[in-house]
Amino acid sequence: MAKEVEDIVPDSELKGLARRLPDRLRPYWLLARFDRPIGSWLLFWPGAWAIALAGAALARWDLLLWFALGSVAMRGAGCVYNDIIDRDLDRKVARTAARPLASGRTSLKAAWAWLLLLCLIGLLVLVQLDRVAAITAIASLGAVAAYPFMKRITWWPQAWLGLVFSWGALVGWPAVTGGFAPALWLLYAGSVFWVIGYDTIYALQDIEDDALAGVKSSARALGDRARAGVAFCYVVALACWAGAFWQMRPQWLATLALLPMALHLGWQVAALRPADAADALAKFRSNRFAGLLMFLACLVVGSTA
């Protein structure tokens, strides 16, 4: 985990390609968080899980690649939209005050134009899908648009994020099968609780600043019970996923495919230091690897069902 901790930087620090970009292009790269691909991975994994559990991962690499492109583009679009809505709040939080819109390094008009371009890339991915999958993808837009406002009206914006960031599963399954199935709904429900868990860990970084800015979060709501709350979410997620696997292959051996994922999530909870912002970010970022473990589990079950 040391490498992940080394990669942790505040939003104001530039690393890698972001440092080398021309000054006029850098704000757009940062607005879309292309310098921080963890969000694209987390958006990609539920869709990839659904494709794998539906038994198509080995045959439909093209679909996985389209989902990967869509995840990068739409995660970028979501970040730009979130920064547009939250630009005034971001100025009040130390970690986000240097973001391009909050700091004034780019204009609101330019941000909207960049958002439109990213959405056009998402549209390119959309037309590759069949009708049911495409309609399902479009149905997510309302939930996506509402997300930035959730932190103003509920203590559990992480639950709304779970609905949004897990939506790829609802698109991936019909992209393979043309419809829906009980296993999909259990896979989706598990993903929602997984997102709530890891985003609660992420929110631990900003508890003090969020309190000053009046921003609500599950981390603030849980307080000293944050570790227990994350553990509960992960246990529910694993139970839902076990149910999804059972739907596909009703044998206890199939549920053992979840063991690596269960051990990783258990490590996150056991090793979490809620008062240490750097540790919270490292644990959050480790969910990129957790997503891979779950993908492999879905691949095993889906290809042998």
Buried (B, 14 or more C-beta within 10 A) or exposed (E): EEEBEEBBEEBEEBEEEBEEBEEEEBBBBBBBBBBBBBBBBBBBBBBBBBBBBBBBBEEBEEBBEBBBBBBBBBBBBBBBBBBBBBBEBBBBBEBBBBBBBBBEBBEEEBBEEBBEBBBEBBEEBBEBBEEBBBEBBEEBBEBBEEBBEBBEEBBBBBBBBBBBBBBBBBBBBBBBBEEBBEBBBBBBBBBBBBBBBBBBBBBBBBBEBBEEBEBBBBBBBBEEEBBEBBBBBBBBBBBBBBBBBBBBBEEEEBBBBBEBBBEBBBBBBEEBEBEEBEBBBBBBBBBBBBBBBBBBBBBBBBBEB
